[in-house]
Amino acid sequence: MSDLTLSRNHEEADTREGWKVVAATHVLTTVTFGAAYSFSATLPGLAAEFDASRGEIALVFSISAFLFYSLGAIAGPLADRWSPRGLVLLGLAAMIIGYIGGSRAGSLTALYIWYGFGVGFGIGLSYVPAIGAVQSWFIHKRSQASGIATAGIGLGTLILPFAIGQALPFIGWRGCFLALACIFAVFGVPAALLVRKRRDGTISSPAHAGNPKFPAIWRDGRFWLFYIVLLLSSLCTFIPYVHIVAAARDMGLSIQDGTTLVSVIGVGSVIGRFFLAGLGDRFGRRQLLASLTLAVAASFAIWASASGMIQLILFALIFGMSYGGCVGLYPAVAADLFGTRQIGAVIGYLYSAVGVAALIGPTAAGFIFDRTGSYSGPIIASGLAAFVAGFIALRLRKKS
């Protein structure tokens, strides 16, 4: 491809149509992940309802989170071949059914099936196709677009867990599950209709990207470095979402205080995705990703030493900002390293690492608490994992 053609392609990139896809994906991530991260507000009630330990209840979320990230390895390639819109709509249908079924669960096993598998399957079909579609529309402002699209996760975390915490005393966790199903139908479905991938060939994959088909991509050393970064950094990121409400109650705080902390994480996440991730376009995406991953590690040091609400708020804000910026940068860094031709597949394969971490992290933290009566071990291990991930991220490089 000539330099003139590349220049023209760059001028035609970042169009208004692409921002419509960003807005739609923002709405989708708001409702889907906001609902998912509301689980922490329901954990104490679920444990009491089913007479279960924290580890057993955390496994409900871990199954779901494992599926909604690891299924990206299937949904991503399907979105490259077919329409991402159809997969997102199918995913929303599964989420609605999962929450309705979960609201009627009479046993922990039923909750594993309806919430764990149903909701997990739904988000797994929708998230990566939507995020991959965003990458196909941008070159110059790819970090900004990714950050805004995934900022819905932060906005949803800000709004829905707090709303669920306020509604729980009146309608219970079953009523809250039904309310979330309605939110998917009212807000998620119209947004899904706007999701589409760019097909005009304006944005081409760079020559160095090659053809990232499975299993060739798994033989790329850069892919494995990035995979390890996601695995280690994600081992810790789900623990606050699942356990911080219960941890706050252990310190003598109320369930409303706990859900407020989840909302503060959401505030930080919005800042991280809207503003910090966008700085990658100016200062370098890979360098910024490494710095923010190290900031995640530092935030866990604050949690480990916290003795009251003020320190927990500080942890939640710093964690939310740094983690949110990382998540906003992941798709953009993947597109930089491997091109956009099959970006859905690449992101899907990478996010299987997040799925493995989501299955292990919250559940292990719950069972460790059940045995020791403390979250100190999981908190310290989380900080160390993020610290190592940050230094590995510094080694990510494009092929020359």
Beta strands, then each sheet from edge to edge (+ up, - down):
end
